[in-house]
Amino acid sequence: MKPYAFQGLAALVCAAFPTACGGRTAGVAPTASQTQSVAALEQDAVPRRAYVGVEQLVRVGGLPIASTFDLLGGADVDLEIAARDGAPLRFELWQVHLDHRADLVWTVDASSGFALRALHADEDSAWLLRFPPAAPADVVVSISCTASVLGCTPFLQPGERCPEGWQCDQGLACHVPGEVCEPD
């Protein structure tokens, strides 16, 4: 095939299957708020919170899992996801914009059980990792902040000091002594 044929074929694939090119899916209807968009993606899934700066264990199995996290505009993070036993790994990464739009950013079907990606948040936004139903497996999720002027997240993450007036992320509370954000 000539190079131009590949470009034409790519255009046809993107027109016929927009999610293959990072588009929106027909199954996610427009919503009135960012929270409603996240809720639509979490539908029928077990909701979990993902945190930046700590490794988290996600047990996948018979039900879909939806793990959400928030990033500030300008944040750069590394997302590393690995199945502990090297089992095949499948998930989707969605970005939910402030204008309520949900975009499929990354689809992974890795027989190696490992996936790594650098992300740049072009705006303040919610992110959602959606693991489909699968054979039972333990998956380790690590989100590392690599660069940001104002920090990577709008809320304090596990282990961060929580001075008065600062808010810990969902599912965390400021615990004394030590005044650090820890799980409720």
N, CA and C of each residue as an Amber inpcrd file, in Angstrom:
protein
   552
   0.8280000  -1.1950000   0.0000000   0.0000000   0.0000000   0.0000000
   0.8670000   1.2520000   0.0000000   0.4340000   2.2290000  -0.6930000
   1.1340000   3.5010000  -0.7330000   0.8670000   4.2600000   0.5720000
   1.7890000   5.1620000   0.9800000   1.5920000   5.9120000   2.2270000
   0.2630000   6.6500000   2.2780000  -0.2000000   7.1920000   1.1350000
  -1.4590000   7.9290000   1.1330000  -2.6410000   7.0160000   1.4240000
  -2.5100000   5.7480000   1.0530000  -3.5740000   4.7860000   1.3360000
  -3.7140000   4.5900000   2.8390000  -2.5850000   4.5650000   3.5590000
  -2.6350000   4.4280000   5.0090000  -3.3310000   5.6300000   5.6490000
  -3.0490000   6.8220000   5.1350000  -3.7000000   8.0170000   5.6650000
  -5.2020000   7.9580000   5.4210000  -5.6030000   7.5040000   4.2340000
  -7.0270000   7.3690000   3.9210000  -7.6870000   6.3190000   4.7950000
  -6.9960000   5.2040000   5.0060000  -7.5220000   4.1420000   5.8630000
  -7.6750000   4.6490000   7.2890000  -6.6870000   5.3960000   7.7890000
  -6.7680000   5.9570000   9.1450000  -7.9490000   6.9090000   9.2630000
  -8.1810000   7.7170000   8.2420000  -9.3140000   8.6430000   8.2660000
 -10.6350000   7.8870000   8.3120000 -10.7300000   6.8050000   7.5500000
 -11.9500000   5.9930000   7.5750000 -12.1790000   5.3510000   8.9330000
 -11.1080000   4.8040000   9.5340000 -11.2290000   4.1830000  10.8550000
 -11.6720000   5.2200000  11.8760000 -11.0770000   6.3990000  11.8570000
 -11.4350000   7.4520000  12.8180000 -12.8660000   7.9230000  12.6120000
 -13.3300000   7.9580000  11.3810000 -14.7050000   8.3800000  11.1180000
 -15.6950000   7.3270000  11.5760000 -15.3520000   6.0560000  11.3670000
 -16.2670000   4.9710000  11.7160000 -16.2250000   4.6360000  13.2020000
 -15.0460000   4.7430000  13.8210000 -14.8640000   4.3690000  15.2240000
 -14.1420000   5.4880000  15.9520000 -14.8480000   6.5550000  16.3520000
 -14.1710000   7.7120000  16.9500000 -13.4090000   7.3790000  18.2190000
 -13.8150000   6.3560000  18.9900000 -13.0820000   6.0460000  20.2200000
 -11.6980000   5.5230000  19.9050000 -11.4840000   4.9270000  18.7130000
 -10.1630000   4.4520000  18.3400000  -9.1980000   5.6150000  18.1740000
  -9.7110000   6.8130000  17.9920000  -8.8800000   7.9940000  17.7770000
  -9.0030000   8.9770000  18.9350000  -9.4040000   8.4920000  20.1000000
  -9.5010000   9.3560000  21.2680000 -10.7800000  10.1520000  21.3250000
 -11.8130000   9.7540000  20.5980000 -13.0720000  10.4840000  20.5970000
 -13.9810000  10.0750000  21.7320000 -15.2000000  10.6070000  21.7120000
 -16.1870000  10.2790000  22.7290000 -17.0220000   9.1010000  22.2620000
 -17.5290000   8.3280000  23.2170000 -18.3690000   7.1990000  22.8410000
 -19.8250000   7.6110000  22.8770000 -20.6230000   6.9190000  22.0720000
 -22.0560000   7.2050000  22.0220000 -22.7430000   6.8120000  23.3160000
 -22.1330000   5.9130000  24.1020000 -22.7560000   5.4350000  25.3240000
 -22.7190000   6.4090000  26.4790000 -21.9600000   7.4870000  26.3590000
 -21.8590000   8.4700000  27.4400000 -22.5850000   9.7290000  26.9810000
 -23.7890000   9.9210000  27.5140000 -24.6380000  11.0430000  27.1070000
 -24.1150000  12.3510000  27.6820000 -24.4030000  13.4910000  27.0180000
 -24.0240000  14.7900000  27.5680000 -24.6920000  14.9940000  28.9330000
 -23.9930000  15.6610000  29.8380000 -24.5180000  15.8730000  31.1870000
 -24.4540000  17.3460000  31.5480000 -25.0500000  17.6810000  32.6930000
 -25.1230000  19.0680000  33.1360000 -23.9270000  19.4750000  33.9910000
 -23.1310000  18.5020000  34.4780000 -21.9970000  18.8510000  35.3240000
 -20.8930000  17.8090000  35.1900000 -19.7010000  18.2100000  35.6280000
 -18.5710000  17.2920000  35.6170000 -18.8600000  16.0880000  36.5110000
 -19.4940000  16.3190000  37.6520000 -19.8350000  15.2370000  38.5720000
 -20.7710000  14.2280000  37.9130000 -21.7410000  14.7190000  37.1470000
 -22.6650000  13.8150000  36.4530000 -21.9450000  13.0300000  35.3560000
 -20.9730000  13.6430000  34.6930000 -20.2070000  12.9370000  33.6670000
 -19.4020000  11.8000000  34.2840000 -18.7680000  12.0680000  35.4280000
 -18.0260000  11.0190000  36.1310000 -18.9870000   9.9140000  36.5640000
 -20.1480000  10.2910000  37.1050000 -21.1350000   9.3020000  37.5470000
 -21.5980000   8.4180000  36.3800000 -21.7460000   8.9980000  35.1970000
 -22.1500000   8.2130000  34.0250000 -21.0940000   7.1720000  33.6790000
 -19.8010000   7.5400000  33.8050000 -18.7250000   6.5920000  33.5330000
 -18.5980000   5.5400000  34.6380000 -18.9970000   5.9040000  35.8540000
 -18.9360000   4.9680000  36.9800000 -20.1320000   4.0090000  37.0100000
 -21.1320000   4.2510000  36.1780000 -22.3630000   3.4570000  36.2030000
 -22.0340000   1.9700000  36.1120000 -22.6630000   1.1890000  36.9730000
 -22.5010000  -0.2630000  37.0570000 -21.1110000  -0.6860000  37.5110000
 -20.2740000   0.2470000  37.9440000 -18.9260000  -0.0830000  38.4010000
 -18.8010000   0.1810000  39.8980000 -17.8180000  -0.4620000  40.5090000
 -17.5000000  -0.1990000  41.9100000 -16.6300000   1.0570000  41.9400000
 -17.1170000   2.1690000  42.5490000 -16.3240000   3.4050000  42.5580000
 -15.1940000   3.3360000  43.5840000 -14.0420000   3.8230000  43.2080000
 -12.8740000   3.8990000  44.0830000 -12.2150000   5.2440000  43.8550000
 -11.4300000   5.6690000  44.7970000 -10.6520000   6.8980000  44.6320000
  -9.2030000   6.4950000  44.4110000  -8.5400000   7.1120000  43.4670000
  -7.1110000   6.9070000  43.2330000  -6.3860000   8.1580000  43.7310000
  -5.1990000   7.9690000  44.2540000  -4.4340000   9.0870000  44.8090000
  -3.0990000   9.2200000  44.1100000  -2.5890000  10.4340000  44.0560000
  -1.3000000  10.7360000  43.4480000  -0.2210000  10.6270000  44.5190000
   0.8780000   9.9700000  44.1790000   2.0190000   9.9060000  45.0900000
   2.0990000   8.6620000  45.9500000   1.1360000   7.7500000  45.8240000
   1.1670000   6.5050000  46.5970000   0.7640000   5.3390000  45.6880000
   1.3290000   4.1610000  45.9710000   0.8810000   2.9640000  45.2600000
  -0.4250000   2.4970000  45.8660000  -1.3330000   2.0440000  45.0090000
  -2.6250000   1.5570000  45.4790000  -2.9030000   0.1980000  44.8690000
  -3.5020000  -0.6650000  45.6520000  -3.8670000  -1.9900000  45.1770000
  -5.3340000  -1.9550000  44.7610000  -5.6140000  -2.4090000  43.5420000
  -6.9790000  -2.5110000  43.0390000  -7.2300000  -3.9760000  42.7420000
  -8.2500000  -4.5300000  43.3650000  -8.6030000  -5.9330000  43.1010000
  -9.6620000  -5.9620000  42.0150000  -9.2820000  -6.4200000  40.8320000
 -10.2440000  -6.5450000  39.7440000 -10.8660000  -7.9350000  39.8090000
 -12.0520000  -8.0550000  39.2340000 -12.7540000  -9.3290000  39.2630000
 -14.0300000  -9.2590000  38.4620000 -15.1010000  -9.8130000  39.0260000
 -16.3620000  -9.9520000  38.3180000 -17.1150000  -8.6660000  38.0400000
 -16.7860000  -7.5710000  38.7510000 -17.4670000  -6.2820000  38.5410000
 -16.4820000  -5.2600000  37.9790000 -16.9640000  -4.3360000  37.1680000
 -16.0740000  -3.2650000  36.7100000 -15.6670000  -2.3710000  37.8870000
 -14.4830000  -1.7990000  37.8070000 -13.9530000  -0.8880000  38.8240000
 -13.7240000   0.4570000  38.1530000 -14.1280000   1.5510000  38.8050000
 -13.8930000   2.9040000  38.2980000 -13.1540000   3.7000000  39.3690000
 -11.8920000   4.0180000  39.1120000 -11.0630000   4.7850000  40.0470000
 -10.8720000   6.1950000  39.5120000 -11.2500000   7.1870000  40.3120000
 -11.1530000   8.5780000  39.8810000 -10.0410000   9.3170000  40.6160000
  -9.4930000  10.3250000  39.9430000  -8.5390000  11.2470000  40.5630000
  -8.6430000  12.5710000  39.8270000  -8.1760000  13.6470000  40.4640000
  -8.2390000  14.9850000  39.8870000  -6.8260000  15.5100000  39.6520000
  -6.6470000  16.2390000  38.5600000  -5.3650000  16.8860000  38.2720000
  -5.5980000  18.3630000  37.9800000  -4.6460000  19.1720000  38.4080000
  -4.6720000  20.5970000  38.0850000  -4.1070000  20.8130000  36.6940000
  -4.5930000  21.8320000  36.0110000  -4.0550000  22.1790000  34.7030000
  -2.5590000  22.4450000  34.8010000  -1.8060000  21.9170000  33.8540000
  -0.3550000  22.0750000  33.8480000   0.3950000  20.9480000  34.5210000
  -0.3120000  20.0510000  35.2160000   0.3410000  18.9450000  35.9180000
   0.8390000  17.9000000  34.9240000   2.0130000  17.3700000  35.2050000
   2.5600000  16.2300000  34.4670000   2.6800000  15.0770000  35.4450000
   2.1270000  13.9300000  35.0690000   2.1920000  12.7490000  35.9270000
   2.5770000  11.5340000  35.0990000   3.1720000  10.5630000  35.7690000
   3.4200000   9.2470000  35.1830000   2.3980000   8.3050000  35.7740000
   1.7390000   7.5540000  34.9180000   0.7440000   6.5730000  35.3250000
   1.3220000   5.1950000  35.0280000   1.5240000   4.4000000  36.0810000
   2.0640000   3.0500000  35.9400000   1.0640000   2.0700000  36.5340000
   0.6600000   1.0980000  35.7280000  -0.3260000   0.1180000  36.1690000
   0.2090000  -1.2620000  35.8290000   0.2130000  -2.1670000  36.8240000
   0.7680000  -3.5000000  36.6140000  -0.0360000  -4.5400000  37.3860000
  -0.3030000  -5.6560000  36.7280000  -0.9260000  -6.7920000  37.4060000
   0.1740000  -7.4960000  38.1980000  -0.0860000  -7.7990000  39.4650000
   0.9390000  -8.3920000  40.3270000   1.4610000  -9.7240000  39.7990000
   0.5860000 -10.5410000  39.2550000   1.0020000 -11.8690000  38.7980000
   1.2810000 -11.9050000  37.2970000   1.3600000 -10.7390000  36.6620000
   1.6180000 -10.6740000  35.2340000   0.4250000 -11.0420000  34.3760000
  -0.7690000 -11.0820000  34.9900000  -1.9900000 -11.4080000  34.2430000
  -2.2520000 -10.3200000  33.2050000  -2.9590000 -10.6500000  32.1280000
  -3.3110000  -9.6150000  31.1420000  -4.0350000  -8.4470000  31.8160000
  -3.8100000  -7.2760000  31.2980000  -4.3210000  -6.0450000  31.9040000
  -5.1790000  -5.3080000  30.8800000  -6.4080000  -4.9560000  31.2930000
  -7.3100000  -4.2020000  30.4260000  -7.9080000  -3.0520000  31.2240000
  -7.8850000  -1.8500000  30.6430000  -8.5470000  -0.7040000  31.2650000
  -8.6540000   0.4210000  30.2560000  -9.4660000   1.4190000  30.6200000
  -9.5950000   2.6500000  29.8440000  -9.2700000   3.8170000  30.7570000
  -8.6900000   4.8590000  30.1970000  -8.4430000   6.1000000  30.9240000
  -9.2770000   7.1870000  30.2650000 -10.1160000   7.8510000  31.0640000
 -11.0000000   8.9240000  30.5920000 -10.5930000  10.2280000  31.2480000
 -10.7240000  11.3330000  30.5040000 -10.5660000  12.6750000  31.0610000
 -11.9280000  13.3500000  31.0040000 -12.3920000  13.8600000  32.1550000
 -13.6720000  14.5590000  32.2210000 -13.3590000  16.0400000  32.4120000
 -13.6470000  16.8260000  31.3930000 -13.3230000  18.2500000  31.3670000
 -14.3340000  19.0640000  32.1820000 -13.9530000  20.2890000  32.5120000
 -14.8450000  21.1790000  33.2610000 -16.1060000  21.5160000  32.4760000
 -16.0390000  21.4330000  31.1330000 -17.2390000  21.7010000  30.3330000
 -18.1210000  20.4520000  30.2110000 -17.8630000  19.4320000  31.0460000
 -18.6630000  18.2130000  31.1680000 -18.3590000  17.1720000  30.1030000
 -17.4850000  17.4660000  29.1730000 -17.1370000  16.5450000  28.0970000
 -16.2410000  15.4360000  28.6500000 -16.5250000  14.1950000  28.2840000
 -15.6960000  13.0590000  28.6910000 -15.0120000  12.4900000  27.4560000
 -13.6860000  12.4540000  27.4770000 -12.9150000  11.9480000  26.3460000
 -12.1440000  10.6930000  26.7410000 -12.2030000   9.6910000  25.8810000
 -11.4050000   8.4870000  26.0570000  -9.9800000   8.8170000  25.6230000
  -9.0350000   8.7480000  26.5690000  -7.6580000   9.1470000  26.3220000
  -6.7770000   7.9570000  25.9590000  -7.0440000   6.7940000  26.5880000
  -6.1380000   5.6560000  26.4380000  -6.9130000   4.3790000  26.6810000
  -6.7620000   3.4340000  25.7930000  -7.3290000   2.0980000  25.9670000
  -6.1730000   1.1150000  26.0210000  -6.1410000   0.2790000  27.0560000
  -5.0460000  -0.6740000  27.2190000  -5.5940000  -2.0900000  27.2330000
  -4.9710000  -2.9400000  26.4380000  -5.2160000  -4.3840000  26.4450000
  -3.8370000  -5.0100000  26.3350000  -3.1510000  -5.1460000  27.4810000
  -1.7470000  -5.5520000  27.5140000  -1.6040000  -6.9770000  28.0190000
  -1.1630000  -7.8550000  27.1600000  -0.9550000  -9.2470000  27.5740000
   0.2010000  -9.3500000  28.5680000   1.0820000  -8.3420000  28.5760000
   2.2210000  -8.3310000  29.5000000   1.8150000  -8.0430000  30.9380000
   0.6060000  -7.4730000  31.1240000   0.1700000  -7.1090000  32.4680000
   0.7780000  -5.8050000  32.9570000   1.3080000  -4.9830000  32.0610000
   1.9890000  -3.7450000  32.4540000   1.6540000  -2.6260000  31.4740000
   1.4480000  -1.4140000  32.0100000   1.2100000  -0.2410000  31.1690000
   1.8190000   0.9820000  31.8420000   2.4420000   1.8420000  31.0510000
   3.0870000   3.0550000  31.5480000   2.7910000   4.1850000  30.5760000
   2.4160000   5.3500000  31.1180000   2.1410000   6.4950000  30.2490000
   2.3830000   7.7900000  31.0080000   2.9740000   8.7430000  30.3220000
   3.1170000  10.0970000  30.8540000   1.8750000  10.8780000  30.4320000
   1.2850000  11.6040000  31.3790000   0.0900000  12.4060000  31.1080000
   0.3940000  13.8750000  31.3580000  -0.2190000  14.7240000  30.5730000
  -0.1780000  16.1670000  30.8190000  -1.6230000  16.6470000  30.9040000
  -1.9860000  17.2530000  32.0200000  -3.3350000  17.8170000  32.1850000
  -3.3260000  19.2120000  31.5900000  -4.0280000  19.3690000  30.4830000
  -4.0640000  20.6680000  29.8290000  -4.9900000  21.6520000  30.5410000
  -5.8070000  21.1430000  31.4700000  -6.7230000  21.9820000  32.2500000
  -7.0700000  21.2320000  33.5370000  -7.6520000  21.9380000  34.5080000
  -8.1560000  21.2600000  35.6950000  -9.1970000  20.2570000  35.2200000
  -9.0820000  19.0090000  35.6380000 -10.0250000  18.0000000  35.1610000
 -10.0120000  16.7750000  36.0590000 -11.1010000  16.0190000  35.9650000
 -11.2010000  14.7310000  36.6440000 -10.7320000  13.6630000  35.6630000
 -10.1450000  12.6130000  36.1820000  -9.6660000  11.4850000  35.3780000
 -10.2750000  10.2220000  35.9590000 -10.5280000   9.2480000  35.1030000
 -11.1620000   8.0170000  35.5550000 -10.5080000   6.8230000  34.8720000
 -10.0430000   5.8800000  35.7000000  -9.5370000   4.5920000  35.2190000
 -10.6870000   3.6000000  35.3420000 -11.0660000   2.9630000  34.2360000
 -12.1680000   2.0030000  34.2660000 -11.6350000   0.6270000  33.8810000
 -11.6800000  -0.2810000  34.8640000 -11.2680000  -1.6690000  34.6550000
 -12.5230000  -2.4930000  34.3910000 -12.5990000  -3.2210000  33.2680000
 -13.7840000  -4.0310000  32.9830000 -13.7830000  -5.2870000  33.8540000
 -14.9160000  -6.0250000  33.9070000 -14.9100000  -7.2960000  34.6220000
 -13.8050000  -8.1870000  34.0370000 -13.1230000  -8.9140000  34.9160000
 -11.9980000  -9.7480000  34.4820000 -11.8150000 -10.8880000  35.4710000
 -10.9270000 -11.7870000  35.1340000 -10.5500000 -12.8350000  36.0850000
  -9.9470000 -12.1450000  37.3110000 -10.1870000 -12.6860000  38.4990000
  -9.6460000 -12.0410000  39.7080000  -8.1370000 -11.8400000  39.6210000
  -7.7040000 -10.6290000  39.9260000  -6.2790000 -10.2820000  39.9130000
  -6.0520000  -9.0520000  40.7650000  -4.8470000  -8.9220000  41.2940000
  -4.4340000  -7.7190000  42.0130000  -3.6570000  -6.8340000  41.0530000
  -4.0870000  -5.5760000  40.9530000  -3.4520000  -4.6080000  40.0610000
  -2.9090000  -3.4710000  40.9220000  -1.6530000  -3.0960000  40.6780000
  -1.0320000  -1.9840000  41.3950000  -1.0890000  -0.7500000  40.5070000
  -1.6710000   0.3380000  41.0530000  -1.7840000   1.6170000  40.3380000
  -0.8730000   2.6230000  41.0360000  -0.0080000   3.2430000  40.2590000
   0.8850000   4.2680000  40.7890000   0.7940000   5.5010000  39.9000000
   0.4330000   6.6450000  40.5020000   0.3500000   7.9150000  39.7860000
   1.3680000   8.8450000  40.4400000   2.4020000   9.2140000  39.7130000
   3.4830000  10.0330000  40.2700000   3.4930000  11.4100000  39.6320000
   3.5100000  12.4470000  40.4690000   3.6000000  13.8270000  39.9900000
   5.0490000  14.0710000  39.5720000   5.2490000  14.4320000  38.3000000
   6.6090000  14.6500000  37.8150000   6.9430000  16.1260000  37.6260000
   5.9280000  16.9620000  37.3840000   6.1860000  18.4000000  37.2080000
   4.8900000  19.1800000  37.3270000   4.9810000  20.3280000  37.9970000
   3.8470000  21.2340000  38.0950000   4.2820000  22.4970000  38.8000000
   3.6970000  23.6040000  38.4080000   4.0090000  24.8750000  39.0500000
   3.2510000  24.9990000  40.3730000   1.9730000  24.6060000  40.3810000
   1.1230000  24.7720000  41.5550000   0.7820000  23.4570000  42.2640000
   1.4520000  22.3680000  41.9440000   1.1070000  21.0600000  42.4740000
   0.2890000  20.3190000  41.4280000   0.1450000  19.0220000  41.6070000
  -0.5490000  18.2050000  40.6060000  -2.0340000  18.0440000  40.9010000
  -2.4130000  18.1610000  42.1630000  -3.8070000  17.9070000  42.5340000
  -4.4030000  19.0930000  43.2880000  -5.7250000  19.2630000  43.1930000
  -6.3440000  20.3790000  43.9120000  -6.4870000  20.1140000  45.4140000
  -6.3550000  18.8630000  45.8240000  -6.5280000  18.4940000  47.2340000
  -5.3010000  17.7350000  47.7150000  -5.0780000  17.7710000  49.0320000
  -3.9370000  17.0810000  49.6290000  -4.1020000  15.5680000  49.5070000
  -2.9900000  14.8880000  49.2870000  -2.9670000  13.4390000  49.0690000
  -2.4980000  12.7070000  50.3340000  -2.6130000  11.3680000  50.3730000
  -2.2140000  10.6110000  51.5650000  -0.7750000  10.9210000  51.9870000
  -0.5950000  11.1540000  53.2720000   0.7210000  11.4160000  53.8340000
   1.1480000  12.8720000  53.7870000   0.3850000  13.7330000  53.1020000
   0.7510000  15.1520000  53.0390000   0.2500000  15.8800000  54.2820000
   1.0650000  16.8400000  54.7440000   0.6660000  17.6440000  55.9010000
  -0.5580000  18.4660000  55.5440000  -1.4620000  18.6040000  56.5240000
  -2.7220000  19.3190000  56.2740000  -2.8790000  20.4850000  57.2430000
  -2.2160000  21.6080000  56.9450000  -2.3850000  22.7790000  57.7990000
  -3.8190000  23.2950000  57.7190000  -4.1890000  24.0850000  58.7080000
  -5.5370000  24.6350000  58.7510000  -5.8520000  25.3840000  57.4550000
  -7.0610000  25.1560000  56.9360000  -7.4870000  25.8150000  55.7110000
  -7.2280000  25.0110000  54.4500000  -6.4930000  23.9070000  54.5430000
  -6.2200000  23.0560000  53.3900000  -7.1160000  21.8300000  53.4730000
  -7.5560000  21.3230000  52.3360000  -8.5060000  20.2180000  52.3130000
  -7.8440000  18.9410000  51.7960000  -8.0810000  17.8350000  52.5250000
  -7.6260000  16.5230000  52.0740000  -8.5610000  16.0320000  50.9690000
  -8.0620000  15.1600000  50.1060000  -8.8410000  14.6010000  49.0020000
  -9.9760000  13.7310000  49.5400000 -10.9120000  13.3790000  48.6400000
 -12.0540000  12.5200000  49.0020000 -11.5480000  11.2300000  49.6530000
 -12.2290000  10.8130000  50.7140000 -11.8640000   9.5840000  51.4040000
 -10.7300000   9.7430000  52.3970000 -10.2010000  10.9650000  52.5400000
  -9.1060000  11.2410000  53.4730000  -9.5530000  12.2800000  54.4850000
  -8.9100000  12.2500000  55.6400000  -9.1680000  13.2490000  56.6730000
  -7.8410000  13.6260000  57.3150000  -7.8030000  14.8260000  57.8910000
  -6.6020000  15.2900000  58.5770000  -6.5560000  14.6650000  59.9690000
  -5.5460000  13.8410000  60.2170000  -5.4490000  13.1210000  61.4790000
  -4.3600000  13.7300000  62.3530000  -4.6790000  13.8600000  63.6340000
  -3.7420000  14.3480000  64.6470000  -3.3460000  13.1460000  65.4750000
  -2.1320000  12.9370000  65.9280000  -0.9950000  13.8430000  65.7830000
  -0.3840000  13.7400000  64.3870000   0.4430000  14.6760000  64.0920000
   1.1400000  14.6960000  62.8290000   0.4810000  15.5350000  61.7670000
  -0.8210000  15.7810000  61.9220000  -1.5650000  16.5890000  60.9710000
  -1.2710000  16.2160000  59.5310000  -1.5630000  14.9550000  59.1870000
  -1.3800000  14.4790000  57.8190000  -2.6820000  13.8760000  57.3180000
  -2.8750000  13.9280000  56.0100000  -4.0550000  13.3370000  55.3830000
  -3.9070000  11.8190000  55.3650000  -4.8810000  11.1530000  55.9110000
  -4.8880000   9.6850000  55.9660000  -6.2980000   9.2060000  55.6650000
  -6.4530000   7.9340000  55.2700000  -7.8060000   7.4040000  55.0210000
  -8.7020000   7.5590000  56.2430000 -10.0020000   7.8770000  55.9710000
 -10.9830000   8.0200000  57.0600000 -11.0780000   6.7430000  57.8600000
